[in-house]
Amino acid sequence: MSTYDEVLFKRSLSPASRTDGTASGVAVDRVVNGGMQDAVVIVSTGTVTDGSTAVAIQDSADGSTDWQPVAAAQLTGAAPTLVAANDDTVFEVGVRASRRYLRVVGVATGSTTGAIYGAGVLLGRPRFAPVTRS
Protein backbone atom coordinates (compact mmCIF):
# COMPACT_ATOMS: atom_id res chain seq x y z
CA MET A 1 0.00 0.00 0.00
CA SER A 2 1.29 3.49 -0.80
CA THR A 3 1.27 6.70 1.23
CA TYR A 4 -1.60 7.87 -1.00
CA ASP A 5 -3.70 5.03 0.41
CA GLU A 6 -2.97 5.96 4.03
CA VAL A 7 -3.19 9.77 4.26
CA LEU A 8 -5.82 12.38 3.51
CA PHE A 9 -5.42 16.19 3.41
CA LYS A 10 -8.35 18.40 4.48
CA ARG A 11 -8.43 22.18 4.12
CA SER A 12 -9.24 24.27 7.19
CA LEU A 13 -8.26 27.81 6.10
CA SER A 14 -8.28 28.52 2.36
CA PRO A 15 -5.28 30.52 1.14
CA ALA A 16 -6.14 34.22 1.36
CA SER A 17 -4.72 37.62 2.24
CA ARG A 18 -5.66 38.45 5.83
CA THR A 19 -5.22 41.57 7.97
CA ASP A 20 -6.08 42.35 11.62
CA GLY A 21 -8.71 40.11 13.15
CA THR A 22 -9.51 36.45 13.62
CA ALA A 23 -9.82 33.91 10.82
CA SER A 24 -11.41 30.65 12.02
CA GLY A 25 -10.98 27.65 9.76
CA VAL A 26 -13.63 25.08 8.95
CA ALA A 27 -13.85 21.91 11.05
CA VAL A 28 -11.89 18.85 9.91
CA ASP A 29 -13.50 15.56 10.95
CA ARG A 30 -10.95 12.95 12.02
CA VAL A 31 -13.52 10.12 11.86
CA VAL A 32 -13.09 9.10 8.24
CA ASN A 33 -12.19 5.53 7.30
CA GLY A 34 -13.13 4.41 10.80
CA GLY A 35 -10.99 7.14 12.35
CA MET A 36 -7.67 8.68 11.52
CA GLN A 37 -5.31 8.22 14.42
CA ASP A 38 -2.68 10.84 13.49
CA ALA A 39 -2.88 14.44 12.36
CA VAL A 40 -0.38 17.03 11.15
CA VAL A 41 -1.45 20.67 10.78
CA ILE A 42 0.24 22.30 7.79
CA VAL A 43 0.40 26.11 7.49
CA SER A 44 1.71 27.54 4.23
CA THR A 45 2.52 31.22 3.71
CA GLY A 46 2.88 33.42 0.69
CA THR A 47 3.92 37.01 1.28
CA VAL A 48 3.87 38.23 4.89
CA THR A 49 4.07 42.01 4.68
CA ASP A 50 3.56 43.34 8.18
CA GLY A 51 2.08 42.62 11.60
CA SER A 52 2.00 39.15 13.12
CA THR A 53 -0.44 36.29 12.98
CA ALA A 54 -0.62 33.85 15.87
CA VAL A 55 -1.75 30.46 14.61
CA ALA A 56 -3.74 28.26 17.00
CA ILE A 57 -4.90 24.67 16.68
CA GLN A 58 -8.27 23.98 18.27
CA ASP A 59 -10.40 20.91 18.81
CA SER A 60 -14.09 20.23 19.45
CA ALA A 61 -16.21 17.19 20.21
CA ASP A 62 -19.01 18.15 17.79
CA GLY A 63 -17.31 20.43 15.23
CA SER A 64 -19.45 23.48 15.95
CA THR A 65 -19.23 24.38 19.65
CA ASP A 66 -16.77 24.35 22.56
CA TRP A 67 -13.66 24.96 20.47
CA GLN A 68 -10.61 24.79 22.76
CA PRO A 69 -6.88 25.20 22.08
CA VAL A 70 -5.10 21.86 21.82
CA ALA A 71 -2.72 21.66 24.80
CA ALA A 72 0.97 22.18 24.04
CA ALA A 73 1.68 18.73 25.51
CA GLN A 74 -0.46 17.25 22.70
CA LEU A 75 1.54 18.99 19.97
CA THR A 76 4.76 17.89 18.34
CA GLY A 77 6.36 21.21 17.55
CA ALA A 78 4.62 24.49 18.21
CA ALA A 79 1.93 26.44 16.41
CA PRO A 80 3.75 29.26 14.57
CA THR A 81 3.45 33.02 14.72
CA LEU A 82 3.74 34.39 11.19
CA VAL A 83 5.91 37.50 10.71
CA ALA A 84 7.59 39.21 7.73
CA ALA A 85 10.55 36.80 7.86
CA ASN A 86 8.16 33.91 7.07
CA ASP A 87 7.52 34.57 3.36
CA ASP A 88 7.00 31.33 1.41
CA THR A 89 7.36 29.06 4.44
CA VAL A 90 5.68 25.79 5.38
CA PHE A 91 5.11 24.93 9.05
CA GLU A 92 4.15 21.45 10.27
CA VAL A 93 2.77 20.66 13.73
CA GLY A 94 1.88 17.14 14.89
CA VAL A 95 -1.35 16.73 16.89
CA ARG A 96 -1.91 13.83 19.30
CA ALA A 97 -4.88 12.74 21.41
CA SER A 98 -7.37 15.44 20.59
CA ARG A 99 -11.12 15.42 20.25
CA ARG A 100 -12.86 14.40 17.01
CA TYR A 101 -12.72 17.73 15.14
CA LEU A 102 -9.75 20.01 14.48
CA ARG A 103 -9.52 23.50 13.02
CA VAL A 104 -6.86 26.15 12.49
CA VAL A 105 -7.35 29.73 13.68
CA GLY A 106 -5.21 32.76 12.81
CA VAL A 107 -5.28 35.93 14.93
CA ALA A 108 -3.58 38.87 13.18
CA THR A 109 -2.51 42.08 14.89
CA GLY A 110 -0.54 45.15 13.83
CA SER A 111 -1.09 44.61 10.13
CA THR A 112 -2.07 46.94 7.33
CA THR A 113 -1.63 44.62 4.37
CA GLY A 114 -1.08 41.50 6.48
CA ALA A 115 -0.21 38.03 5.25
CA ILE A 116 -1.21 35.51 2.65
CA TYR A 117 -1.54 32.06 4.19
CA GLY A 118 -3.64 28.94 4.30
CA ALA A 119 -3.79 25.86 6.52
CA GLY A 120 -5.03 22.31 6.52
CA VAL A 121 -4.81 19.00 8.33
CA LEU A 122 -3.03 15.94 7.01
CA LEU A 123 -4.75 12.89 8.50
CA GLY A 124 -2.96 9.55 8.74
CA ARG A 125 -2.94 6.03 10.17
CA PRO A 126 -6.52 5.14 9.21
CA ARG A 127 -8.24 2.28 10.99
CA PHE A 128 -9.31 1.04 7.55
CA ALA A 129 -7.20 1.52 4.43
CA PRO A 130 -7.13 2.55 1.71
CA VAL A 131 -8.69 5.88 2.61
CA THR A 132 -11.84 6.99 0.83
CA ARG A 133 -11.50 10.30 -1.03
CA SER A 134 -14.52 12.48 -1.63
Chimera marker file (.cmm) of the C-alpha trace (Angstrom):
<marker_set name="trace">
<marker id="1" x="0.000" y="0.000" z="0.000" r="1" g="1" b="0" radius="0.5"/>
<marker id="2" x="1.289" y="3.490" z="-0.801" r="1" g="1" b="0" radius="0.5"/>
<marker id="3" x="1.270" y="6.705" z="1.225" r="1" g="1" b="0" radius="0.5"/>
<marker id="4" x="-1.598" y="7.874" z="-0.995" r="1" g="1" b="0" radius="0.5"/>
<marker id="5" x="-3.703" y="5.028" z="0.406" r="1" g="1" b="0" radius="0.5"/>
<marker id="6" x="-2.974" y="5.962" z="4.026" r="1" g="1" b="0" radius="0.5"/>
<marker id="7" x="-3.192" y="9.773" z="4.257" r="1" g="1" b="0" radius="0.5"/>
<marker id="8" x="-5.818" y="12.385" z="3.508" r="1" g="1" b="0" radius="0.5"/>
<marker id="9" x="-5.420" y="16.187" z="3.405" r="1" g="1" b="0" radius="0.5"/>
<marker id="10" x="-8.352" y="18.396" z="4.478" r="1" g="1" b="0" radius="0.5"/>
<marker id="11" x="-8.433" y="22.178" z="4.117" r="1" g="1" b="0" radius="0.5"/>
<marker id="12" x="-9.240" y="24.270" z="7.187" r="1" g="1" b="0" radius="0.5"/>
<marker id="13" x="-8.264" y="27.814" z="6.102" r="1" g="1" b="0" radius="0.5"/>
<marker id="14" x="-8.280" y="28.524" z="2.364" r="1" g="1" b="0" radius="0.5"/>
<marker id="15" x="-5.281" y="30.522" z="1.137" r="1" g="1" b="0" radius="0.5"/>
<marker id="16" x="-6.138" y="34.222" z="1.360" r="1" g="1" b="0" radius="0.5"/>
<marker id="17" x="-4.723" y="37.615" z="2.238" r="1" g="1" b="0" radius="0.5"/>
<marker id="18" x="-5.660" y="38.454" z="5.833" r="1" g="1" b="0" radius="0.5"/>
<marker id="19" x="-5.219" y="41.567" z="7.972" r="1" g="1" b="0" radius="0.5"/>
<marker id="20" x="-6.082" y="42.351" z="11.619" r="1" g="1" b="0" radius="0.5"/>
<marker id="21" x="-8.707" y="40.109" z="13.148" r="1" g="1" b="0" radius="0.5"/>
<marker id="22" x="-9.507" y="36.446" z="13.624" r="1" g="1" b="0" radius="0.5"/>
<marker id="23" x="-9.823" y="33.910" z="10.824" r="1" g="1" b="0" radius="0.5"/>
<marker id="24" x="-11.410" y="30.645" z="12.016" r="1" g="1" b="0" radius="0.5"/>
<marker id="25" x="-10.981" y="27.647" z="9.759" r="1" g="1" b="0" radius="0.5"/>
<marker id="26" x="-13.625" y="25.077" z="8.950" r="1" g="1" b="0" radius="0.5"/>
<marker id="27" x="-13.845" y="21.911" z="11.045" r="1" g="1" b="0" radius="0.5"/>
<marker id="28" x="-11.886" y="18.848" z="9.914" r="1" g="1" b="0" radius="0.5"/>
<marker id="29" x="-13.504" y="15.564" z="10.953" r="1" g="1" b="0" radius="0.5"/>
<marker id="30" x="-10.953" y="12.947" z="12.018" r="1" g="1" b="0" radius="0.5"/>
<marker id="31" x="-13.515" y="10.124" z="11.855" r="1" g="1" b="0" radius="0.5"/>
<marker id="32" x="-13.090" y="9.099" z="8.241" r="1" g="1" b="0" radius="0.5"/>
<marker id="33" x="-12.191" y="5.528" z="7.304" r="1" g="1" b="0" radius="0.5"/>
<marker id="34" x="-13.127" y="4.410" z="10.800" r="1" g="1" b="0" radius="0.5"/>
<marker id="35" x="-10.991" y="7.138" z="12.350" r="1" g="1" b="0" radius="0.5"/>
<marker id="36" x="-7.667" y="8.682" z="11.515" r="1" g="1" b="0" radius="0.5"/>
<marker id="37" x="-5.306" y="8.225" z="14.425" r="1" g="1" b="0" radius="0.5"/>
<marker id="38" x="-2.679" y="10.842" z="13.485" r="1" g="1" b="0" radius="0.5"/>
<marker id="39" x="-2.875" y="14.442" z="12.356" r="1" g="1" b="0" radius="0.5"/>
<marker id="40" x="-0.379" y="17.035" z="11.150" r="1" g="1" b="0" radius="0.5"/>
<marker id="41" x="-1.446" y="20.669" z="10.775" r="1" g="1" b="0" radius="0.5"/>
<marker id="42" x="0.238" y="22.304" z="7.790" r="1" g="1" b="0" radius="0.5"/>
<marker id="43" x="0.396" y="26.109" z="7.492" r="1" g="1" b="0" radius="0.5"/>
<marker id="44" x="1.713" y="27.540" z="4.225" r="1" g="1" b="0" radius="0.5"/>
<marker id="45" x="2.525" y="31.216" z="3.708" r="1" g="1" b="0" radius="0.5"/>
<marker id="46" x="2.883" y="33.417" z="0.688" r="1" g="1" b="0" radius="0.5"/>
<marker id="47" x="3.917" y="37.013" z="1.280" r="1" g="1" b="0" radius="0.5"/>
<marker id="48" x="3.868" y="38.225" z="4.892" r="1" g="1" b="0" radius="0.5"/>
<marker id="49" x="4.074" y="42.010" z="4.677" r="1" g="1" b="0" radius="0.5"/>
<marker id="50" x="3.557" y="43.342" z="8.183" r="1" g="1" b="0" radius="0.5"/>
<marker id="51" x="2.082" y="42.619" z="11.603" r="1" g="1" b="0" radius="0.5"/>
<marker id="52" x="2.004" y="39.154" z="13.120" r="1" g="1" b="0" radius="0.5"/>
<marker id="53" x="-0.443" y="36.289" z="12.977" r="1" g="1" b="0" radius="0.5"/>
<marker id="54" x="-0.616" y="33.853" z="15.872" r="1" g="1" b="0" radius="0.5"/>
<marker id="55" x="-1.755" y="30.464" z="14.611" r="1" g="1" b="0" radius="0.5"/>
<marker id="56" x="-3.741" y="28.262" z="17.000" r="1" g="1" b="0" radius="0.5"/>
<marker id="57" x="-4.903" y="24.665" z="16.681" r="1" g="1" b="0" radius="0.5"/>
<marker id="58" x="-8.275" y="23.985" z="18.270" r="1" g="1" b="0" radius="0.5"/>
<marker id="59" x="-10.399" y="20.911" z="18.812" r="1" g="1" b="0" radius="0.5"/>
<marker id="60" x="-14.088" y="20.230" z="19.454" r="1" g="1" b="0" radius="0.5"/>
<marker id="61" x="-16.214" y="17.191" z="20.214" r="1" g="1" b="0" radius="0.5"/>
<marker id="62" x="-19.008" y="18.155" z="17.793" r="1" g="1" b="0" radius="0.5"/>
<marker id="63" x="-17.309" y="20.425" z="15.226" r="1" g="1" b="0" radius="0.5"/>
<marker id="64" x="-19.446" y="23.484" z="15.955" r="1" g="1" b="0" radius="0.5"/>
<marker id="65" x="-19.226" y="24.380" z="19.655" r="1" g="1" b="0" radius="0.5"/>
<marker id="66" x="-16.770" y="24.353" z="22.560" r="1" g="1" b="0" radius="0.5"/>
<marker id="67" x="-13.659" y="24.957" z="20.466" r="1" g="1" b="0" radius="0.5"/>
<marker id="68" x="-10.611" y="24.790" z="22.755" r="1" g="1" b="0" radius="0.5"/>
<marker id="69" x="-6.882" y="25.195" z="22.085" r="1" g="1" b="0" radius="0.5"/>
<marker id="70" x="-5.100" y="21.860" z="21.818" r="1" g="1" b="0" radius="0.5"/>
<marker id="71" x="-2.723" y="21.656" z="24.795" r="1" g="1" b="0" radius="0.5"/>
<marker id="72" x="0.970" y="22.182" z="24.039" r="1" g="1" b="0" radius="0.5"/>
<marker id="73" x="1.676" y="18.729" z="25.508" r="1" g="1" b="0" radius="0.5"/>
<marker id="74" x="-0.459" y="17.247" z="22.701" r="1" g="1" b="0" radius="0.5"/>
<marker id="75" x="1.541" y="18.986" z="19.968" r="1" g="1" b="0" radius="0.5"/>
<marker id="76" x="4.760" y="17.891" z="18.343" r="1" g="1" b="0" radius="0.5"/>
<marker id="77" x="6.358" y="21.207" z="17.548" r="1" g="1" b="0" radius="0.5"/>
<marker id="78" x="4.623" y="24.492" z="18.211" r="1" g="1" b="0" radius="0.5"/>
<marker id="79" x="1.928" y="26.444" z="16.405" r="1" g="1" b="0" radius="0.5"/>
<marker id="80" x="3.750" y="29.260" z="14.574" r="1" g="1" b="0" radius="0.5"/>
<marker id="81" x="3.452" y="33.020" z="14.716" r="1" g="1" b="0" radius="0.5"/>
<marker id="82" x="3.737" y="34.391" z="11.187" r="1" g="1" b="0" radius="0.5"/>
<marker id="83" x="5.909" y="37.495" z="10.706" r="1" g="1" b="0" radius="0.5"/>
<marker id="84" x="7.588" y="39.214" z="7.733" r="1" g="1" b="0" radius="0.5"/>
<marker id="85" x="10.549" y="36.802" z="7.864" r="1" g="1" b="0" radius="0.5"/>
<marker id="86" x="8.160" y="33.913" z="7.072" r="1" g="1" b="0" radius="0.5"/>
<marker id="87" x="7.525" y="34.573" z="3.363" r="1" g="1" b="0" radius="0.5"/>
<marker id="88" x="6.999" y="31.331" z="1.411" r="1" g="1" b="0" radius="0.5"/>
<marker id="89" x="7.358" y="29.064" z="4.444" r="1" g="1" b="0" radius="0.5"/>
<marker id="90" x="5.681" y="25.786" z="5.376" r="1" g="1" b="0" radius="0.5"/>
<marker id="91" x="5.115" y="24.935" z="9.052" r="1" g="1" b="0" radius="0.5"/>
<marker id="92" x="4.147" y="21.451" z="10.272" r="1" g="1" b="0" radius="0.5"/>
<marker id="93" x="2.773" y="20.656" z="13.729" r="1" g="1" b="0" radius="0.5"/>
<marker id="94" x="1.884" y="17.144" z="14.885" r="1" g="1" b="0" radius="0.5"/>
<marker id="95" x="-1.348" y="16.734" z="16.886" r="1" g="1" b="0" radius="0.5"/>
<marker id="96" x="-1.907" y="13.832" z="19.296" r="1" g="1" b="0" radius="0.5"/>
<marker id="97" x="-4.885" y="12.742" z="21.413" r="1" g="1" b="0" radius="0.5"/>
<marker id="98" x="-7.374" y="15.437" z="20.593" r="1" g="1" b="0" radius="0.5"/>
<marker id="99" x="-11.121" y="15.417" z="20.250" r="1" g="1" b="0" radius="0.5"/>
<marker id="100" x="-12.861" y="14.400" z="17.015" r="1" g="1" b="0" radius="0.5"/>
<marker id="101" x="-12.718" y="17.727" z="15.138" r="1" g="1" b="0" radius="0.5"/>
<marker id="102" x="-9.747" y="20.009" z="14.484" r="1" g="1" b="0" radius="0.5"/>
<marker id="103" x="-9.516" y="23.501" z="13.022" r="1" g="1" b="0" radius="0.5"/>
<marker id="104" x="-6.864" y="26.150" z="12.491" r="1" g="1" b="0" radius="0.5"/>
<marker id="105" x="-7.348" y="29.729" z="13.676" r="1" g="1" b="0" radius="0.5"/>
<marker id="106" x="-5.209" y="32.762" z="12.812" r="1" g="1" b="0" radius="0.5"/>
<marker id="107" x="-5.284" y="35.932" z="14.927" r="1" g="1" b="0" radius="0.5"/>
<marker id="108" x="-3.580" y="38.865" z="13.177" r="1" g="1" b="0" radius="0.5"/>
<marker id="109" x="-2.508" y="42.082" z="14.888" r="1" g="1" b="0" radius="0.5"/>
<marker id="110" x="-0.536" y="45.154" z="13.831" r="1" g="1" b="0" radius="0.5"/>
<marker id="111" x="-1.091" y="44.605" z="10.129" r="1" g="1" b="0" radius="0.5"/>
<marker id="112" x="-2.075" y="46.941" z="7.326" r="1" g="1" b="0" radius="0.5"/>
<marker id="113" x="-1.625" y="44.625" z="4.368" r="1" g="1" b="0" radius="0.5"/>
<marker id="114" x="-1.084" y="41.501" z="6.477" r="1" g="1" b="0" radius="0.5"/>
<marker id="115" x="-0.206" y="38.032" z="5.254" r="1" g="1" b="0" radius="0.5"/>
<marker id="116" x="-1.209" y="35.509" z="2.651" r="1" g="1" b="0" radius="0.5"/>
<marker id="117" x="-1.542" y="32.059" z="4.193" r="1" g="1" b="0" radius="0.5"/>
<marker id="118" x="-3.641" y="28.941" z="4.299" r="1" g="1" b="0" radius="0.5"/>
<marker id="119" x="-3.788" y="25.858" z="6.520" r="1" g="1" b="0" radius="0.5"/>
<marker id="120" x="-5.029" y="22.311" z="6.517" r="1" g="1" b="0" radius="0.5"/>
<marker id="121" x="-4.806" y="19.004" z="8.329" r="1" g="1" b="0" radius="0.5"/>
<marker id="122" x="-3.028" y="15.938" z="7.013" r="1" g="1" b="0" radius="0.5"/>
<marker id="123" x="-4.751" y="12.888" z="8.504" r="1" g="1" b="0" radius="0.5"/>
<marker id="124" x="-2.963" y="9.554" z="8.737" r="1" g="1" b="0" radius="0.5"/>
<marker id="125" x="-2.942" y="6.031" z="10.169" r="1" g="1" b="0" radius="0.5"/>
<marker id="126" x="-6.524" y="5.142" z="9.207" r="1" g="1" b="0" radius="0.5"/>
<marker id="127" x="-8.239" y="2.278" z="10.987" r="1" g="1" b="0" radius="0.5"/>
<marker id="128" x="-9.306" y="1.043" z="7.547" r="1" g="1" b="0" radius="0.5"/>
<marker id="129" x="-7.204" y="1.515" z="4.430" r="1" g="1" b="0" radius="0.5"/>
<marker id="130" x="-7.133" y="2.550" z="1.707" r="1" g="1" b="0" radius="0.5"/>
<marker id="131" x="-8.691" y="5.883" z="2.612" r="1" g="1" b="0" radius="0.5"/>
<marker id="132" x="-11.842" y="6.988" z="0.832" r="1" g="1" b="0" radius="0.5"/>
<marker id="133" x="-11.499" y="10.296" z="-1.026" r="1" g="1" b="0" radius="0.5"/>
<marker id="134" x="-14.520" y="12.477" z="-1.627" r="1" g="1" b="0" radius="0.5"/>
<link id1="1" id2="2" r="1" g="1" b="0" radius="0.2"/>
<link id1="2" id2="3" r="1" g="1" b="0" radius="0.2"/>
<link id1="3" id2="4" r="1" g="1" b="0" radius="0.2"/>
<link id1="4" id2="5" r="1" g="1" b="0" radius="0.2"/>
<link id1="5" id2="6" r="1" g="1" b="0" radius="0.2"/>
<link id1="6" id2="7" r="1" g="1" b="0" radius="0.2"/>
<link id1="7" id2="8" r="1" g="1" b="0" radius="0.2"/>
<link id1="8" id2="9" r="1" g="1" b="0" radius="0.2"/>
<link id1="9" id2="10" r="1" g="1" b="0" radius="0.2"/>
<link id1="10" id2="11" r="1" g="1" b="0" radius="0.2"/>
<link id1="11" id2="12" r="1" g="1" b="0" radius="0.2"/>
<link id1="12" id2="13" r="1" g="1" b="0" radius="0.2"/>
<link id1="13" id2="14" r="1" g="1" b="0" radius="0.2"/>
<link id1="14" id2="15" r="1" g="1" b="0" radius="0.2"/>
<link id1="15" id2="16" r="1" g="1" b="0" radius="0.2"/>
<link id1="16" id2="17" r="1" g="1" b="0" radius="0.2"/>
<link id1="17" id2="18" r="1" g="1" b="0" radius="0.2"/>
<link id1="18" id2="19" r="1" g="1" b="0" radius="0.2"/>
<link id1="19" id2="20" r="1" g="1" b="0" radius="0.2"/>
<link id1="20" id2="21" r="1" g="1" b="0" radius="0.2"/>
<link id1="21" id2="22" r="1" g="1" b="0" radius="0.2"/>
<link id1="22" id2="23" r="1" g="1" b="0" radius="0.2"/>
<link id1="23" id2="24" r="1" g="1" b="0" radius="0.2"/>
<link id1="24" id2="25" r="1" g="1" b="0" radius="0.2"/>
<link id1="25" id2="26" r="1" g="1" b="0" radius="0.2"/>
<link id1="26" id2="27" r="1" g="1" b="0" radius="0.2"/>
<link id1="27" id2="28" r="1" g="1" b="0" radius="0.2"/>
<link id1="28" id2="29" r="1" g="1" b="0" radius="0.2"/>
<link id1="29" id2="30" r="1" g="1" b="0" radius="0.2"/>
<link id1="30" id2="31" r="1" g="1" b="0" radius="0.2"/>
<link id1="31" id2="32" r="1" g="1" b="0" radius="0.2"/>
<link id1="32" id2="33" r="1" g="1" b="0" radius="0.2"/>
<link id1="33" id2="34" r="1" g="1" b="0" radius="0.2"/>
<link id1="34" id2="35" r="1" g="1" b="0" radius="0.2"/>
<link id1="35" id2="36" r="1" g="1" b="0" radius="0.2"/>
<link id1="36" id2="37" r="1" g="1" b="0" radius="0.2"/>
<link id1="37" id2="38" r="1" g="1" b="0" radius="0.2"/>
<link id1="38" id2="39" r="1" g="1" b="0" radius="0.2"/>
<link id1="39" id2="40" r="1" g="1" b="0" radius="0.2"/>
<link id1="40" id2="41" r="1" g="1" b="0" radius="0.2"/>
<link id1="41" id2="42" r="1" g="1" b="0" radius="0.2"/>
<link id1="42" id2="43" r="1" g="1" b="0" radius="0.2"/>
<link id1="43" id2="44" r="1" g="1" b="0" radius="0.2"/>
<link id1="44" id2="45" r="1" g="1" b="0" radius="0.2"/>
<link id1="45" id2="46" r="1" g="1" b="0" radius="0.2"/>
<link id1="46" id2="47" r="1" g="1" b="0" radius="0.2"/>
<link id1="47" id2="48" r="1" g="1" b="0" radius="0.2"/>
<link id1="48" id2="49" r="1" g="1" b="0" radius="0.2"/>
<link id1="49" id2="50" r="1" g="1" b="0" radius="0.2"/>
<link id1="50" id2="51" r="1" g="1" b="0" radius="0.2"/>
<link id1="51" id2="52" r="1" g="1" b="0" radius="0.2"/>
<link id1="52" id2="53" r="1" g="1" b="0" radius="0.2"/>
<link id1="53" id2="54" r="1" g="1" b="0" radius="0.2"/>
<link id1="54" id2="55" r="1" g="1" b="0" radius="0.2"/>
<link id1="55" id2="56" r="1" g="1" b="0" radius="0.2"/>
<link id1="56" id2="57" r="1" g="1" b="0" radius="0.2"/>
<link id1="57" id2="58" r="1" g="1" b="0" radius="0.2"/>
<link id1="58" id2="59" r="1" g="1" b="0" radius="0.2"/>
<link id1="59" id2="60" r="1" g="1" b="0" radius="0.2"/>
<link id1="60" id2="61" r="1" g="1" b="0" radius="0.2"/>
<link id1="61" id2="62" r="1" g="1" b="0" radius="0.2"/>
<link id1="62" id2="63" r="1" g="1" b="0" radius="0.2"/>
<link id1="63" id2="64" r="1" g="1" b="0" radius="0.2"/>
<link id1="64" id2="65" r="1" g="1" b="0" radius="0.2"/>
<link id1="65" id2="66" r="1" g="1" b="0" radius="0.2"/>
<link id1="66" id2="67" r="1" g="1" b="0" radius="0.2"/>
<link id1="67" id2="68" r="1" g="1" b="0" radius="0.2"/>
<link id1="68" id2="69" r="1" g="1" b="0" radius="0.2"/>
<link id1="69" id2="70" r="1" g="1" b="0" radius="0.2"/>
<link id1="70" id2="71" r="1" g="1" b="0" radius="0.2"/>
<link id1="71" id2="72" r="1" g="1" b="0" radius="0.2"/>
<link id1="72" id2="73" r="1" g="1" b="0" radius="0.2"/>
<link id1="73" id2="74" r="1" g="1" b="0" radius="0.2"/>
<link id1="74" id2="75" r="1" g="1" b="0" radius="0.2"/>
<link id1="75" id2="76" r="1" g="1" b="0" radius="0.2"/>
<link id1="76" id2="77" r="1" g="1" b="0" radius="0.2"/>
<link id1="77" id2="78" r="1" g="1" b="0" radius="0.2"/>
<link id1="78" id2="79" r="1" g="1" b="0" radius="0.2"/>
<link id1="79" id2="80" r="1" g="1" b="0" radius="0.2"/>
<link id1="80" id2="81" r="1" g="1" b="0" radius="0.2"/>
<link id1="81" id2="82" r="1" g="1" b="0" radius="0.2"/>
<link id1="82" id2="83" r="1" g="1" b="0" radius="0.2"/>
<link id1="83" id2="84" r="1" g="1" b="0" radius="0.2"/>
<link id1="84" id2="85" r="1" g="1" b="0" radius="0.2"/>
<link id1="85" id2="86" r="1" g="1" b="0" radius="0.2"/>
<link id1="86" id2="87" r="1" g="1" b="0" radius="0.2"/>
<link id1="87" id2="88" r="1" g="1" b="0" radius="0.2"/>
<link id1="88" id2="89" r="1" g="1" b="0" radius="0.2"/>
<link id1="89" id2="90" r="1" g="1" b="0" radius="0.2"/>
<link id1="90" id2="91" r="1" g="1" b="0" radius="0.2"/>
<link id1="91" id2="92" r="1" g="1" b="0" radius="0.2"/>
<link id1="92" id2="93" r="1" g="1" b="0" radius="0.2"/>
<link id1="93" id2="94" r="1" g="1" b="0" radius="0.2"/>
<link id1="94" id2="95" r="1" g="1" b="0" radius="0.2"/>
<link id1="95" id2="96" r="1" g="1" b="0" radius="0.2"/>
<link id1="96" id2="97" r="1" g="1" b="0" radius="0.2"/>
<link id1="97" id2="98" r="1" g="1" b="0" radius="0.2"/>
<link id1="98" id2="99" r="1" g="1" b="0" radius="0.2"/>
<link id1="99" id2="100" r="1" g="1" b="0" radius="0.2"/>
<link id1="100" id2="101" r="1" g="1" b="0" radius="0.2"/>
<link id1="101" id2="102" r="1" g="1" b="0" radius="0.2"/>
<link id1="102" id2="103" r="1" g="1" b="0" radius="0.2"/>
<link id1="103" id2="104" r="1" g="1" b="0" radius="0.2"/>
<link id1="104" id2="105" r="1" g="1" b="0" radius="0.2"/>
<link id1="105" id2="106" r="1" g="1" b="0" radius="0.2"/>
<link id1="106" id2="107" r="1" g="1" b="0" radius="0.2"/>
<link id1="107" id2="108" r="1" g="1" b="0" radius="0.2"/>
<link id1="108" id2="109" r="1" g="1" b="0" radius="0.2"/>
<link id1="109" id2="110" r="1" g="1" b="0" radius="0.2"/>
<link id1="110" id2="111" r="1" g="1" b="0" radius="0.2"/>
<link id1="111" id2="112" r="1" g="1" b="0" radius="0.2"/>
<link id1="112" id2="113" r="1" g="1" b="0" radius="0.2"/>
<link id1="113" id2="114" r="1" g="1" b="0" radius="0.2"/>
<link id1="114" id2="115" r="1" g="1" b="0" radius="0.2"/>
<link id1="115" id2="116" r="1" g="1" b="0" radius="0.2"/>
<link id1="116" id2="117" r="1" g="1" b="0" radius="0.2"/>
<link id1="117" id2="118" r="1" g="1" b="0" radius="0.2"/>
<link id1="118" id2="119" r="1" g="1" b="0" radius="0.2"/>
<link id1="119" id2="120" r="1" g="1" b="0" radius="0.2"/>
<link id1="120" id2="121" r="1" g="1" b="0" radius="0.2"/>
<link id1="121" id2="122" r="1" g="1" b="0" radius="0.2"/>
<link id1="122" id2="123" r="1" g="1" b="0" radius="0.2"/>
<link id1="123" id2="124" r="1" g="1" b="0" radius="0.2"/>
<link id1="124" id2="125" r="1" g="1" b="0" radius="0.2"/>
<link id1="125" id2="126" r="1" g="1" b="0" radius="0.2"/>
<link id1="126" id2="127" r="1" g="1" b="0" radius="0.2"/>
<link id1="127" id2="128" r="1" g="1" b="0" radius="0.2"/>
<link id1="128" id2="129" r="1" g="1" b="0" radius="0.2"/>
<link id1="129" id2="130" r="1" g="1" b="0" radius="0.2"/>
<link id1="130" id2="131" r="1" g="1" b="0" radius="0.2"/>
<link id1="131" id2="132" r="1" g="1" b="0" radius="0.2"/>
<link id1="132" id2="133" r="1" g="1" b="0" radius="0.2"/>
<link id1="133" id2="134" r="1" g="1" b="0" radius="0.2"/>
</marker_set>
